[in-house]
Amino acid sequence: MTKEFAVPPVVFPSGGNPSVVNIQKRRVPTAPFQPTRATNPSIPFMSFDIGSVTTAATSSSTLYGGPIGGNTSFEAEEPLLDELGIHPDQIRKKTLSILNPVRVNAHPHRDSDLSGPVLYYVAFSLFQLLAGKIQFGVILGWIVICSMFLYVVFNMLAGRTGNLDLHRCASIVGYCILPVTVFSAVSLCLPAGGVVSFVMAGLFVLWSARVCTSLLVQSCPDCDEHGGLIAYACFLIYALFAMLVVF
């Protein structure tokens, strides 16, 4: 036995054609963002406003001092070495003051710098490299440790009157290594382990210790009575560097 259901008739407003309704309700999808097309078709993907770019460039150039591409004068700018903190004239004066161990002029060493010590460190390491000794890290480490050691010893001896900072101490130690650097260059022409090498090593160590002691004592007038102890510390420091050359 079958049960019959009453199905109401379907009436289409378009006269029995459902496709017309679907066509009328169908809409074309639009993209969420459509960039404006370029005015110049020869350059693709260029849709920015040139006028706004020109205005921004003008404002930025006014903010940072003068128009871009204008008549800028490079004569008013400082030299590149001065901007890096390297003063060749100052290095020359300090070097000349060290070359005379009898009369040491401490006036050029009032302004400390590390450009000269780095130069002498590189020269010392290169001379050792020519002798077949790769000691770049050893020399640099010893310079740092010796600078800290001399800084502590000097300030302990000077007490409250000592005004030696670590930067100036490293500068003095680095400049006074110049005689040992000269000895390293001269030792390339000497027989290794000979008596002449030991005698010259002693002379150059005394030269470096004498100059370093004079510079430190002149920086603190109340340290004249401790000159012997300071000289002993300086002698030990530069004797270590001379041992690198001899052995």
C-alpha positions in Angstrom: 0.0 0.0 0.0 1.5 3.3 -1.0 1.0 6.6 0.7 0.6 9.6 -1.5 1.8 13.1 -0.4 0.4 16.3 -1.6 3.3 18.2 -3.2 2.4 21.9 -3.9 3.3 23.1 -7.4 6.4 25.2 -7.9 5.7 28.5 -9.5 8.6 30.5 -11.1 8.1 34.2 -11.5 9.9 34.2 -14.8 7.3 32.0 -16.4 8.9 28.6 -15.7 12.5 29.4 -16.6 14.7 29.1 -13.4 18.0 30.0 -15.2 16.8 33.6 -15.7 16.5 34.0 -11.9 20.0 32.7 -11.3 21.4 34.9 -14.0 19.8 38.0 -12.4 21.0 37.1 -8.9 24.6 36.3 -10.0 27.0 39.1 -9.2 30.6 39.7 -10.4 33.1 39.4 -7.5 35.2 42.4 -6.8 38.7 42.3 -5.5 39.3 43.8 -2.0 42.1 46.1 -3.3 42.6 47.3 -6.9 45.7 49.5 -7.3 45.4 52.4 -9.7 46.9 51.9 -13.1 50.0 53.7 -14.2 49.6 56.8 -16.4 52.6 55.8 -18.3 52.0 52.4 -19.9 55.7 51.9 -20.8 56.7 51.5 -17.2 54.7 48.6 -15.6 53.8 48.5 -11.9 54.5 52.2 -11.4 51.5 53.7 -9.7 52.9 56.2 -7.3 52.6 59.9 -7.5 55.8 61.6 -8.6 54.7 64.9 -7.1 54.5 63.4 -3.6 57.9 61.8 -3.9 59.4 65.2 -4.9 57.7 66.9 -2.0 59.0 64.3 0.5 62.5 64.5 -0.9 62.4 68.3 -0.5 61.2 68.2 3.0 63.8 65.5 4.0 66.6 67.5 2.4 65.5 70.6 4.3 65.4 68.6 7.6 68.9 67.2 7.2 70.7 70.4 6.1 70.6 71.6 2.6 69.3 70.4 -0.8 70.4 67.1 -2.1 72.8 67.4 -4.9 73.4 71.1 -4.2 76.7 72.9 -3.9 78.1 71.1 -0.8 81.6 72.1 0.3 83.9 69.3 1.5 86.6 71.7 2.6 84.7 72.4 5.8 84.6 68.8 6.8 87.2 67.2 9.0 89.8 64.8 7.6 88.9 61.1 7.7 91.8 60.3 10.1 90.7 63.0 12.5 87.1 61.5 12.5 88.6 58.1 13.3 90.6 59.5 16.2 94.0 59.1 14.4 96.3 62.1 14.5 99.6 61.5 12.6 101.2 64.7 13.9 100.5 63.6 17.5 101.9 60.2 16.9 105.0 61.7 15.4 105.6 64.0 18.4 105.1 61.1 20.9 107.5 58.9 18.9 110.2 61.6 18.9 109.8 62.1 22.6 110.5 58.4 23.1 113.5 58.2 20.9 115.5 60.4 23.4 115.8 58.4 26.6 117.9 61.0 28.3 115.4 63.9 28.2 111.9 62.6 28.0 109.2 65.1 27.1 106.0 64.1 28.7 103.9 67.0 27.3 102.8 65.2 24.1 101.6 62.3 26.2 99.0 64.2 28.2 96.4 63.3 25.5 96.3 59.6 25.4 95.5 57.6 22.3 95.8 54.0 21.1 96.4 54.6 17.4 100.2 54.7 17.9 100.4 51.7 20.2 98.3 49.7 17.8 100.8 50.6 15.0 103.8 49.5 17.0 102.0 46.4 18.1 101.4 45.4 14.5 105.0 46.2 13.5 106.3 44.2 16.4 104.1 41.2 15.5 105.1 41.4 11.8 108.8 41.4 12.7 108.2 38.4 14.9 106.4 36.8 12.0 109.4 37.4 9.8 111.5 35.6 12.4 109.1 32.6 12.1 107.2 33.3 15.3 103.4 33.8 15.1 102.7 35.7 18.3 100.0 38.2 17.5 97.7 37.0 20.2 100.5 36.6 22.8 101.8 40.1 22.3 98.3 41.6 22.4 97.4 39.7 25.6 100.6 40.7 27.3 100.1 44.3 26.5 96.6 44.3 28.0 97.8 42.4 31.1 100.9 44.6 31.6 98.9 47.8 31.2 96.5 46.6 33.9 99.4 45.5 36.2 101.2 48.8 35.8 97.9 50.7 36.4 97.3 49.0 39.7 100.9 49.3 40.9 101.2 53.0 40.0 97.9 54.0 41.7 98.8 52.0 44.8 102.1 53.8 45.1 100.7 57.2 44.2 97.7 57.0 46.6 95.2 59.8 46.4 97.5 62.0 44.3 97.5 59.4 41.4 95.3 60.4 38.5 96.4 57.8 36.0 93.6 56.1 34.2 93.8 52.8 32.4 93.5 54.3 28.9 96.5 56.6 29.5 98.5 53.8 31.0 97.8 51.6 28.0 98.9 54.4 25.7 102.2 54.9 27.6 102.9 51.2 27.7 102.2 50.9 24.0 104.3 53.8 22.9 107.3 52.7 25.1 107.3 49.4 23.3 108.9 51.1 20.4 112.5 50.3 21.4 111.6 46.6 21.8 110.0 46.8 18.3 113.3 48.2 17.0 115.2 45.4 18.7 112.9 42.9 17.1 113.7 44.3 13.7 117.5 44.4 14.4 117.5 40.8 15.7 116.5 39.6 12.3 120.2 40.3 11.3 121.7 38.8 14.4 122.5 35.2 15.2 119.9 33.6 17.4 120.9 33.0 21.0 124.2 34.8 20.8 125.9 37.1 23.3 125.2 40.1 21.2 121.5 39.5 21.2 121.4 39.3 25.0 123.5 42.5 25.4 121.3 44.4 22.9 118.1 43.0 24.5 119.3 44.5 27.9 120.0 47.9 26.4 116.7 48.1 24.6 114.8 47.0 27.8 116.6 49.6 29.8 115.7 52.2 27.1 112.0 51.3 27.3 111.9 51.1 31.1 113.6 54.4 31.4 111.2 56.2 29.1 108.1 54.6 30.6 109.2 55.4 34.2 109.9 59.0 33.3 106.5 59.4 31.7 104.7 57.9 34.7 106.7 59.9 37.3 106.2 63.2 35.4 102.4 62.6 35.4 102.4 62.6 39.2 104.9 64.9 40.9 104.5 63.2 44.3 105.8 59.9 42.9 109.4 60.8 42.7 110.2 58.8 45.8 108.6 55.7 44.3 110.5 56.0 41.0 112.6 52.9 41.8 109.6 50.7 42.3 107.9 52.0 39.2 111.2 51.5 37.2 111.4 47.9 38.5 107.8 47.2 37.3 108.5 48.7 33.9 111.7 46.7 33.6 109.8 43.4 34.2 107.2 44.3 31.6 109.6 45.1 28.8 111.9 42.2 29.7 109.0 39.9 28.9 108.7 41.3 25.4 112.4 41.1 24.9 112.3 37.4 25.9 109.9 36.9 23.0 112.5 38.2 20.6 115.5 36.4 22.1 113.9 33.0 22.5 
